[in-house]
Amino acid sequence: MWRHYQDAIIKNIFIPYAFYLIALSYLAGGVCGEFILLFYEDDIVKETHEYKQNYLITGIKAYFLTACSTACMICFGSLEMGQMAADGFGYFTDYWNCIDATSLCLNTVFLGMFTVNCIFQNEYFEIELLYSFGGFATFFMWIKVFYWMRLFSALAYYVKLIQQTIADSMYFMLMVLIIINAFANFFYVINKNQELVGAPHYYDSYTKNSVADVIISVYMLGALGDFDSTIYRVGYDKYIALSMFLLATFIISVVFMNMLIAIMGETFGSVTDEAEESGLNE
């Protein structure tokens, strides 16, 4: 029975979804911006044969991809609406459904904004905003591809492994967040001495918010090993700053990251023991 249903799902849902993903990615990845920019060419340029040919080709691609993406979005949206009507608020207890709903909302906003721009032949919505929504729209559609990989027994096991690894490491990640904030708070406070004398900061600038910057810097330092050790060897607190820098690299990089690897190894073992059952269940 599963073989019959698997073939039907692949042909009627998975392949159309793959087409939907390709069409939206191609549209968001450049065609929408290329077409909108053509609206703002000089009147003299618009009279040239090259412009008219480019406008025609780009317009056909833009309208075709928009029509295909919109049709697919309506089809998949109708499936989700039917499920929402049947399950009620229980629909949102499944995180795959939340991803579906988020993806449909983002796709609707992106396609709606682009359609409005095309209708009025104007940048009614900024092209930068279109690209931002388009990026998130395609991202969530790619995340949904993990859901479709459950159709294939060889890949369903890995989907289960990823889900279980994230679930098992959730509480531990809270502990990681606490230790990152502990070091971030320390460097944030002693950095005030650096500001008094105009010395280099103990953290890099990623945003305009110093609190966010120091947290990101400690994460980059401990989890990814991205740091410049010279900044901890200057200033009033250079000795304690260097000591805390060494302590942070040891605790976060060595202790906590290896604990995370151990958790992942235990999860891998438990899922592997039930590999066949997990594949069938997915």
GIWOHU-V132900 format. One record per pair of residues at least 24 apart in sequence whose ideal C-beta (glycine too) atoms are under 7 Angstrom apart, sorted by the first residue. I is the first residue (numbers start at 1). J is the second residue. Records with the same first field share a line. If there is no record, write none. Layout:
I->J + J
//
This chain:
6->151
9->151
10->151
14->148 + 151
16->72
17->148
19->72
20->69 + 72
21->141
23->65 + 68 + 69
24->69 + 107 + 137 + 138 + 141
25->138
26->65
27->65 + 66 + 69
28->110 + 134 + 137 + 138
31->58 + 61 + 62 + 65
32->62 + 114 + 130 + 134
33->127 + 130 + 131
34->58
35->59 + 62
36->117 + 123 + 127
39->121 + 122 + 123
62->118
66->111 + 114 + 115
69->111
70->111
73->104 + 107 + 108 + 111
77->104
80->104
96->147
99->140 + 143 + 144
100->144
102->140
103->140 + 141 + 144
106->133 + 136 + 137 + 140
107->137
109->133
110->134 + 137
150->282
153->279
156->278 + 279 + 282
157->275 + 278 + 279
159->282
160->271 + 278 + 282
161->268 + 271
164->267 + 271
165->264 + 267
168->263 + 267
169->260 + 263
172->259 + 260 + 263
176->256
179->251 + 252 + 256
180->215 + 218 + 219 + 222 + 252
181->215
183->218 + 244 + 248
184->214 + 215 + 218
186->244
187->214 + 218
188->214
190->237 + 241
193->235 + 236 + 237
194->235
199->234 + 235
200->231 + 234
202->231 + 232 + 241
218->248
221->248 + 249
222->248 + 249 + 252 + 253
223->252 + 257
225->253
//
